[in-house]
Amino acid sequence: MNMDNIYLITDIPGYTPQIGRLLSMMNYARYTTLEASKNLTTEQLDYLMDSESNSIGALLLHFAAVEFAYQLETFKKERFERG
């Protein structure tokens, strides 16, 4: 990943313009999420503002679960079923 352009939505050599820009946005989202959460303690990750909210850790787990389901369906052609 070219860190010089991390904050730019730009073309990426080797990809069509639309795919390159999508990858650029995904790289930005990944980078900023990792940077914002890398030094958080367990207590901070588990903190709830109130009984209706989600913790930062729960939201990160959701990101990972969505990515896992996407990879199953895309690369293994398997349907992810909750159960």
C-alpha positions as CSV (number, residue, x, y, z in Angstrom):
1,M,0.0,0.0,0.0
2,N,1.4,3.4,-1.0
3,M,1.2,5.5,2.2
4,D,1.9,8.7,0.3
5,N,-1.6,8.6,-1.2
6,I,-3.5,7.0,1.7
7,Y,-5.7,10.1,2.1
8,L,-6.5,10.4,-1.6
9,I,-9.2,8.6,-3.6
10,T,-7.1,7.9,-6.6
11,D,-6.5,5.4,-9.4
12,I,-4.2,2.4,-8.6
13,P,-2.0,1.2,-11.4
14,G,-3.0,-2.3,-12.6
15,Y,-6.7,-1.8,-11.9
16,T,-9.5,-0.1,-13.9
17,P,-10.3,3.4,-12.6
18,Q,-13.5,2.3,-10.8
19,I,-11.8,-0.7,-9.0
20,G,-8.7,1.3,-8.2
21,R,-10.8,4.0,-6.6
22,L,-12.8,1.4,-4.6
23,L,-9.5,-0.2,-3.4
24,S,-8.2,3.3,-2.5
25,M,-11.3,3.9,-0.4
26,M,-11.0,0.5,1.3
27,N,-7.3,1.0,2.0
28,Y,-8.1,4.3,3.6
29,A,-10.9,2.8,5.8
30,R,-8.6,0.0,6.9
31,Y,-5.7,2.2,7.7
32,T,-7.7,4.8,9.7
33,T,-9.6,2.0,11.6
34,L,-6.4,0.3,12.6
35,E,-4.7,3.6,13.5
36,A,-7.7,4.7,15.7
37,S,-7.9,1.4,17.5
38,K,-4.4,0.1,17.8
39,N,-3.6,1.4,21.3
40,L,-7.0,0.9,22.9
41,T,-7.1,-1.2,26.1
42,T,-9.5,-4.1,26.6
43,E,-11.5,-1.8,28.9
44,Q,-11.8,0.8,26.2
45,L,-12.8,-1.7,23.6
46,D,-15.5,-3.1,25.8
47,Y,-16.9,0.2,27.1
48,L,-20.6,0.8,26.6
49,M,-22.0,4.3,26.7
50,D,-25.4,2.9,27.7
51,S,-27.5,-0.3,27.4
52,E,-28.5,0.6,23.9
53,S,-25.0,1.1,22.4
54,N,-22.3,-1.2,21.0
55,S,-18.8,-1.2,22.2
56,I,-15.9,-0.5,19.9
57,G,-14.8,-4.1,20.2
58,A,-18.3,-5.3,19.1
59,L,-18.2,-3.0,16.0
60,L,-14.7,-4.3,15.1
61,L,-16.0,-7.9,15.5
62,H,-18.9,-6.9,13.1
63,F,-16.3,-5.7,10.5
64,A,-14.5,-9.0,10.8
65,A,-17.7,-11.1,10.5
66,V,-18.8,-9.2,7.4
67,E,-15.4,-9.7,5.8
68,F,-15.5,-13.4,6.7
69,A,-18.9,-13.9,5.2
70,Y,-18.0,-11.9,2.1
71,Q,-14.9,-14.1,1.5
72,L,-16.9,-17.3,2.0
73,E,-19.4,-16.3,-0.6
74,T,-16.9,-14.8,-3.0
75,F,-14.0,-17.2,-2.9
76,K,-15.5,-20.5,-1.8
77,K,-19.0,-19.9,-3.3
78,E,-20.5,-20.9,0.1
79,R,-23.4,-19.2,1.7
80,F,-22.9,-17.9,5.2
81,E,-25.8,-18.8,7.3
82,R,-26.5,-17.6,10.8
83,G,-27.6,-20.3,13.0
